[in-house]
């Protein structure tokens, strides 16, 4: 969202660092949320090619629009549940990270 202007570089640096720490068997996906929610990196294995795709997605991150914080979180949870359905017990999603300034002004905002 526009309110992330002051923080977007820190988010990018944090994501770049995180990607470099991932192992080849790890998987990662990026969702962005502003006035809408979209996937900028579908679930991708973090081998060399996957890390390059992740770096490219990170470089394109921009602040824009409003903050649909609930939409971003719900989309992340939905992706988590989808992976559990597809992979069953083999699904190893262990974390959902939400990078935000907490200034929700779209979606659920009073809970």
Backbone as CSV, one residue per row, in Angstrom:
resi,resn,N_x,N_y,N_z,CA_x,CA_y,CA_z,C_x,C_y,C_z
1,UNK,0.831,-1.184,0.000,0.000,0.000,0.000,0.875,1.247,0.000
2,UNK,0.279,2.374,-0.244,1.016,3.643,-0.250,1.685,3.904,1.093
3,UNK,1.076,3.441,2.179,1.654,3.694,3.498,2.947,2.916,3.736
4,UNK,3.281,1.990,2.846,4.509,1.203,2.981,5.727,1.893,2.367
5,UNK,5.547,3.101,1.829,6.659,3.807,1.181,7.925,3.817,2.021
6,UNK,7.787,4.107,3.295,8.950,4.210,4.178,9.560,2.850,4.504
7,UNK,8.821,1.771,4.280,9.275,0.442,4.704,9.596,-0.524,3.568
8,UNK,9.280,-0.178,2.343,9.377,-1.148,1.252,10.808,-1.644,1.032
9,UNK,11.791,-0.767,1.192,13.177,-1.202,1.011,13.592,-2.208,2.086
10,UNK,13.153,-1.986,3.314,13.447,-2.925,4.399,12.784,-4.275,4.135
11,UNK,11.557,-4.260,3.633,10.863,-5.503,3.294,11.639,-6.247,2.209
12,UNK,12.073,-5.538,1.185,12.829,-6.171,0.096,14.136,-6.775,0.608
13,UNK,14.848,-6.034,1.445,16.104,-6.546,2.009,15.845,-7.795,2.853
14,UNK,14.804,-7.767,3.637,14.459,-8.914,4.484,14.110,-10.137,3.644
15,UNK,13.327,-9.927,2.597,12.950,-11.042,1.724,14.159,-11.593,0.973
16,UNK,15.024,-10.715,0.483,16.254,-11.176,-0.193,17.088,-12.043,0.746
17,UNK,17.254,-11.588,1.978,18.021,-12.344,2.963,17.373,-13.702,3.223
18,UNK,16.055,-13.700,3.409,15.338,-14.934,3.680,15.505,-15.937,2.543
19,UNK,15.365,-15.472,1.311,15.492,-16.366,0.153,16.867,-17.019,0.129
20,UNK,17.893,-16.268,0.441,19.255,-16.826,0.415,19.464,-17.888,1.496
21,UNK,18.664,-17.863,2.550,18.795,-18.843,3.628,18.077,-20.159,3.320
22,UNK,17.201,-20.160,2.326,16.415,-21.355,2.027,17.259,-22.435,1.368
23,UNK,16.894,-23.686,1.634,17.583,-24.839,1.052,16.928,-25.225,-0.274
24,UNK,17.605,-26.036,-1.043,17.095,-26.436,-2.368,15.754,-27.152,-2.301
25,UNK,15.486,-27.850,-1.219,14.212,-28.577,-1.113,13.077,-27.706,-0.567
26,UNK,13.397,-26.508,-0.116,12.371,-25.598,0.400,11.533,-25.029,-0.735
27,UNK,10.313,-24.638,-0.388,9.417,-24.009,-1.353,8.963,-22.672,-0.798
28,UNK,8.655,-21.757,-1.703,8.280,-20.409,-1.316,7.267,-19.859,-2.301
29,UNK,6.374,-19.042,-1.782,5.404,-18.339,-2.610,5.280,-16.926,-2.074
30,UNK,5.032,-15.955,-2.960,4.810,-14.575,-2.550,3.425,-14.118,-2.987
31,UNK,2.691,-13.567,-2.038,1.427,-12.903,-2.316,1.609,-11.439,-1.955
32,UNK,1.009,-10.558,-2.712,1.014,-9.143,-2.360,-0.429,-8.699,-2.156
33,UNK,-0.586,-7.723,-1.285,-1.931,-7.221,-1.016,-1.891,-5.711,-0.872
34,UNK,-2.789,-5.093,-1.598,-3.042,-3.663,-1.477,-4.553,-3.524,-1.592
35,UNK,-5.075,-2.876,-2.607,-6.520,-2.856,-2.789,-7.022,-4.179,-3.364
36,UNK,-6.094,-5.014,-3.811,-6.404,-6.363,-4.285,-5.313,-7.296,-3.790
37,UNK,-5.529,-8.587,-3.937,-4.546,-9.590,-3.519,-4.133,-10.370,-4.757
38,UNK,-2.828,-10.554,-4.949,-2.372,-11.320,-6.106,-1.107,-12.103,-5.757
39,UNK,-0.883,-13.150,-6.514,0.300,-13.991,-6.347,1.360,-13.507,-7.326
40,UNK,2.521,-13.109,-6.808,3.590,-12.672,-7.705,4.656,-13.751,-7.882
41,UNK,4.601,-14.778,-7.027,5.469,-15.943,-7.185,4.670,-17.149,-6.711
42,UNK,4.244,-18.001,-7.636,3.524,-19.203,-7.207,4.484,-20.105,-6.426
43,UNK,3.967,-21.115,-5.767,4.809,-22.015,-4.983,5.950,-22.525,-5.862
44,UNK,7.176,-22.242,-5.442,8.374,-22.500,-6.242,9.436,-23.156,-5.381
45,UNK,10.068,-24.198,-5.897,11.185,-24.837,-5.203,12.388,-23.900,-5.246
46,UNK,13.076,-23.769,-4.125,14.151,-22.784,-4.008,15.519,-23.324,-4.403
47,UNK,15.561,-23.944,-5.584,16.848,-24.281,-6.189,17.394,-22.986,-6.806
48,UNK,18.456,-23.049,-7.553,19.062,-21.832,-8.115,18.056,-21.064,-8.977
49,UNK,17.350,-21.770,-9.861,16.371,-21.101,-10.736,15.231,-20.499,-9.919
50,UNK,14.781,-21.203,-8.894,13.707,-20.701,-8.047,14.116,-19.457,-7.282
51,UNK,15.353,-19.450,-6.795,15.842,-18.263,-6.075,15.956,-17.066,-7.022
52,UNK,16.315,-17.327,-8.276,16.365,-16.236,-9.258,14.966,-15.678,-9.514
53,UNK,13.962,-16.562,-9.607,12.581,-16.109,-9.791,12.120,-15.292,-8.586
54,UNK,12.474,-15.754,-7.399,12.092,-15.036,-6.185,12.741,-13.654,-6.152
55,UNK,14.027,-13.586,-6.502,14.730,-12.294,-6.512,14.082,-11.329,-7.499
56,UNK,13.675,-11.844,-8.636,13.016,-10.998,-9.641,11.674,-10.484,-9.118
57,UNK,10.921,-11.356,-8.456,9.634,-10.944,-7.884,9.844,-9.883,-6.803
58,UNK,10.846,-10.071,-5.974,11.143,-9.105,-4.907,11.499,-7.748,-5.497
59,UNK,12.298,-7.761,-6.553,12.738,-6.490,-7.153,11.568,-5.682,-7.713
60,UNK,10.477,-6.353,-8.043,9.314,-5.672,-8.622,8.332,-5.162,-7.569
61,UNK,8.575,-5.456,-6.292,7.662,-4.998,-5.246,7.611,-3.479,-5.204
62,UNK,6.415,-2.936,-5.145,6.199,-1.489,-5.072,5.054,-1.215,-4.120
63,UNK,5.080,-0.073,-3.490,3.937,0.335,-2.681,2.888,0.905,-3.620
64,UNK,1.636,0.611,-3.327,0.546,1.119,-4.163,-0.778,0.878,-3.452
65,UNK,-1.764,1.643,-3.787,-3.127,1.429,-3.332,-3.325,1.442,-1.833
66,UNK,-4.317,0.673,-1.395,-4.691,0.601,0.004,-4.100,-0.651,0.645
67,UNK,-4.570,-1.009,1.837,-4.033,-2.176,2.548,-5.150,-3.142,2.893
68,UNK,-5.279,-4.216,2.109,-6.240,-5.274,2.403,-5.497,-6.361,3.186
69,UNK,-5.171,-6.031,4.431,-4.407,-6.923,5.287,-5.109,-8.259,5.474
70,UNK,-6.406,-8.227,5.739,-7.149,-9.472,5.945,-7.167,-10.307,4.668
71,UNK,-7.290,-9.653,3.526,-7.277,-10.378,2.253,-5.948,-11.075,2.020
72,UNK,-4.849,-10.404,2.359,-3.521,-11.011,2.215,-3.355,-12.210,3.119
73,UNK,-3.757,-12.062,4.380,-3.640,-13.168,5.327,-4.524,-14.341,4.920
74,UNK,-5.766,-14.061,4.554,-6.682,-15.135,4.153,-6.196,-15.851,2.894
75,UNK,-5.626,-15.117,1.941,-5.083,-15.745,0.731,-3.896,-16.642,1.077
76,UNK,-3.053,-16.207,2.009,-1.939,-17.038,2.458,-2.423,-18.313,3.123
77,UNK,-3.423,-18.186,3.971,-4.001,-19.361,4.627,-4.653,-20.297,3.614
78,UNK,-5.313,-19.717,2.612,-5.942,-20.530,1.570,-4.878,-21.323,0.798
79,UNK,-3.760,-20.684,0.511,-2.687,-21.386,-0.187,-2.130,-22.510,0.688
80,UNK,-1.993,-22.241,1.965,-1.544,-23.250,2.918,-2.480,-24.461,2.887
81,UNK,-3.799,-24.218,2.970,-4.770,-25.311,2.967,-4.760,-26.066,1.639
82,UNK,-4.580,-25.352,0.538,-4.518,-25.996,-0.769,-3.320,-26.947,-0.845
83,UNK,-2.169,-26.494,-0.357,-0.985,-27.358,-0.371,-1.195,-28.585,0.507
84,UNK,-1.866,-28.412,1.639,-2.164,-29.547,2.512,-3.069,-30.549,1.806
85,UNK,-4.050,-30.054,1.029,-4.945,-30.945,0.299,-4.192,-31.700,-0.788
86,UNK,-3.326,-31.009,-1.504,-2.599,-31.620,-2.617,-1.544,-32.597,-2.120
87,UNK,-0.784,-32.184,-1.122,0.359,-32.985,-0.681,0.085,-33.802,0.570
88,UNK,-1.048,-33.580,1.220,-1.378,-34.332,2.429,-0.336,-34.128,3.519
89,UNK,0.034,-35.206,4.159,0.997,-35.134,5.263,2.397,-34.739,4.793
90,UNK,2.668,-34.866,3.493,3.985,-34.482,2.967,4.153,-32.971,2.901
91,UNK,3.042,-32.233,2.954,3.112,-30.776,2.871,3.901,-30.249,4.061
92,UNK,4.923,-29.476,3.777,5.800,-29.011,4.840,5.795,-27.499,4.975
93,UNK,4.634,-26.902,4.786,4.538,-25.467,5.008,4.608,-25.256,6.508
94,UNK,5.603,-24.548,6.931,5.787,-24.350,8.358,5.573,-22.909,8.777
95,UNK,5.562,-21.986,7.835,5.452,-20.579,8.207,4.669,-19.791,7.172
96,UNK,3.906,-18.857,7.671,3.293,-17.829,6.835,3.784,-16.510,7.410
97,UNK,4.522,-15.748,6.630,5.064,-14.467,7.078,4.260,-13.345,6.455
98,UNK,3.868,-12.397,7.256,3.053,-11.278,6.796,3.833,-9.997,7.037
99,UNK,4.269,-9.359,5.959,5.009,-8.104,6.058,4.028,-6.953,5.838
100,UNK,3.830,-6.151,6.862,2.849,-5.064,6.779,3.214,-3.956,7.753
101,UNK,2.687,-2.787,7.513,2.827,-1.705,8.487,1.620,-1.682,9.421
102,UNK,0.683,-2.594,9.200,-0.470,-2.731,10.080,-1.566,-1.699,9.883
103,UNK,-1.503,-0.939,8.808,-2.489,0.120,8.575,-3.576,-0.352,7.609
104,UNK,-4.373,-1.304,8.070,-5.441,-1.855,7.241,-6.516,-0.817,6.981
105,UNK,-6.870,-0.630,5.706,-7.949,0.310,5.362,-8.857,-0.289,4.288
106,UNK,-8.764,-1.592,4.106,-9.589,-2.328,3.133,-9.833,-3.717,3.704
107,UNK,-10.924,-4.347,3.367,-11.224,-5.681,3.906,-11.628,-5.570,5.373
108,UNK,-11.337,-6.609,6.146,-11.648,-6.605,7.581,-10.664,-5.653,8.259
109,UNK,-11.187,-4.641,8.919,-10.275,-3.677,9.536,-10.650,-3.294,10.960
110,UNK,-11.731,-3.828,11.486,-12.125,-3.458,12.837,-12.095,-4.622,13.813
111,UNK,-11.434,-5.693,13.468,-11.375,-6.872,14.339,-10.031,-6.994,14.997
